[in-house]
Amino acid sequence: MSTLSSAVTAPFDVEKLREDFPVLKQTIHGKPLVYLDSAATAQKPHAVIDAIRRFHEVDCANIHRGVHELSQRSTAAYEEARIKAKRFLNSRYTDELIFVRGTTEAVNLVSSSWGRKNVKSGDEIIVSAMEHHSNIVPWQMLCEETGAALRVIPMNEHGELLMEEYAKLLNPRTRMVAVTHVSNALGTINPVAEIIRMAHAAGALALIDGAQAAPHIKVDVQALDADFYAFSGHKVVGPTGIGILYGKLALLNSMPPYQGGGDMIKSVTFEKTIYNDLPYKFEAGTPNIAGGIGLGAALDYVMRVGVDQIAAHEHALLVYGTEALSQIPGLRLIGTAREKASVLSFVIEGLHPHDIGTVLDQMGIAVRTGHHCAQPVMDFFKVAATTRASLAFYNTFAEIDALATGIRKTKEVLT
């Protein structure tokens, strides 16, 4: 470990925490795994793996309608996960938490259910220039269907939103402002409390894509006054195929169902269906029961570690990694916002990101390459793709050293 990394003290025992993550103990191509792709999906601790295994081995049954013991146990565990999500986001009511497949489905649910009821020709939806495709395409589809217009908050060369330009976009036709809390491609932490306040002052609602924020910083939906907030389980050390949509109770009550089928109904006749109460009105069909239980275990784990402690350690890693990578000749960091989470996206003059990622993989270093489902961001920075190293609380300063060394060796190999 370098002199600088030795001088930085983590706020908790990272090596002890790493013991909770079995995947980190393996070697790749004969080298110890250095996993730097947590923005794509985080690794899973034993607590999550064990919770999912227990459901399948001991409690496996469908939920809500069964009177037998297994169904009662699985229902209790699934609904307990909803209570944990309430605590994690500090929502006012448990009924404000809807289980979805992930952030993508959450945005689609709102754009389809709320949007089709409330958006008409001439209205406007505002997104930002740094959105993931999942927070662009559903709104584009809504605009195409209704005749509304999509407006975009621009950003500067550091990857920071231009708030004065945002203020100019807001007007009486604005219906929804949908922005990311933390950019997956740049790491920028957006001033979402101010964005929400300004949206409300203009008479608009605000949806926050929290997929990259929930794993890294404390989220309080009541303090933010968010109308909708979404995150994905697999980004916060939980399983894939599960996530949470938070919505204010009055808004969710006013919205029509997103899908039809079991669990979202009270009664059905051929003449009329009476829909279920929240949150089940938006949860048609047999849900991802194991995923919900696994998500509950993941939220327990993260809260046990401590979100503030996670944020402090990851910030130290980010500062250290920014300095280490900035010293590599020809490397350009993409995304240098003053307020930033643990993402290091970069390009190297004359080298294709896919080639960089392939060579790093041979050294056991897992990074992400491509446009990261944020092509407008790539277009803004005039690059086709970047290499992205994304950090989590189970990463170490030694792994940042390994990345920097690996990049230097990659340059030697490819040039």
C-alpha positions, 0 to 999 in steps of 0.5 A, a space after each residue: 500500500 502506498 504512503 498516502 493510503 497508509 495515512 488514511 484511516 477507514 471509519 470501520 474495519 473494512 477487512 472484517 466487513 469483507 469477510 461477509 462477502 464470499 464472492 470477494 475471496 476468489 481469484 480471477 485469472 489467477 489474481 485476487 479479485 478487485 471488484 470495482 463495478 458496484 454501480 452496476 450491481 453490488 456484491 451480496 453479504 452472507 446475511 442476504 444469501 442466507 435469508 434467501 436460502 432460508 426462504 427456499 429451504 424452510 418457508 417457501 410458499 405464496 403470500 397473503 392468501 394462504 392460511 397454512 403455516 408456511 404461507 403465514 411465515 413467508 407473508 410475515 417475512 415479506 411484509 417485514 421487509 416493507 417495514 424495513 424499507 420504511 425505516 431505511 427511507 424514513 417514509 411516514 407510512 408503510 403503505 407508501 412503499 411499493 415493491 417493484 422489480 427495480 428503479 426502472 419499473 418504478 419510473 415506468 409505473 409513475 409515468 404510466 399510472 400518474 402520467 396518463 392521468 395527469 399529463 396532456 398536450 402542451 404540458 412539460 416534463 423536466 429531466 436532467 442531462 445526466 439521466 440514466 436511460 431509465 429516467 428518460 425513455 419512460 417520459 419520452 414515451 409519455 410525451 409521445 403518447 400525450 403530446 407533452 414536451 420533454 425539457 432538459 436541465 443542462 450541465 457544465 463541464 464538471 458534470 454539475 447541473 446548471 440550477 439557474 437554467 433549471 429555474 428558467 425551465 420551470 413554468 405553469 406547464 411543468 407537471 413533473 421534474 424527474 432527476 437522478 440523486 446521484 449520476 451513475 456515469 459521473 458520480 455527481 450528487 445533485 442538490 435534490 432537496 433544492 430541485 424538489 423545492 423549486 419544482 413544488 414552488 412551480 406547482 410541479 411534482 418531483 420524482 427522484 431516481 435514487 438507484 445510485 444514492 441509496 447505497 451510498 448516502 442517507 436518504 430521508 424522503 420526508 426531509 427531501 419532501 420527494 413526491 416519488 423516490 425509487 431505488 433498486 435492491 441489487 445496488 444496495 447489496 440486495 438481490 436483483 429483480 426487486 426494488 422500492 418505489 416510495 410515493 406520497 400516500 395521497 398521490 398513490 391513492 389518486 393513481 390508477 393501477 399499473 397492472 391487473 391481476 392477483 393481489 391488486 383486487 378486492 373483488 372481480 365480476 365481469 361487470 366491475 373490479 374493485 381494486 385493493 388498498 395500498 400498497 397492493 393496488 400496485 402489486 399485481 401477481 405473485 411477487 418476487 417473495 425471495 427478493 423482497 425478503 433478501 432486500 429486507 436482509 440487505 437493508 438490515 445489513 446496511 443499517 447495521 454497518 451505518 450509512 454515515 460510516 459507509 459514506 465517510 469510507 467511500 468518500 475517503 476512497 474517492 478522494 484517494 482514487 481521484 488523486 491516484 488516477 489524476 497522476 496517470 499521464 493521458 488519463 482524463 476523469 469524466 465527472 469532476 463535480 464538487 459534490 460527488 459519490 464514489 464513481 471514477 469514470 475516465 478515458 485514456 487518450 488513444 485507448 478504447 475503454 473496452 480494451 482497457 476493461 479487457 486488459 484490466 480483467 486479466 489482472 483480476 480487476 473488474 470495471 465497467 466500460 461503455 456508455 453506462 446507459 447514459 448516452 446523452 452524457 457521453 455525447 455531452 463530453 464528446 466521448 463514445 464510452 468511458 471506463 468506470 471504476 465504482 466503489 463500495 464500502 467493501 473496497 480498500 485503498 489497496 484496491 485503488 492502488 491495484 487499479 492505478 497500477 493496472 491502468 499503467 500496465 494496461 497503457 504499456 500493453 496497448 501502446 
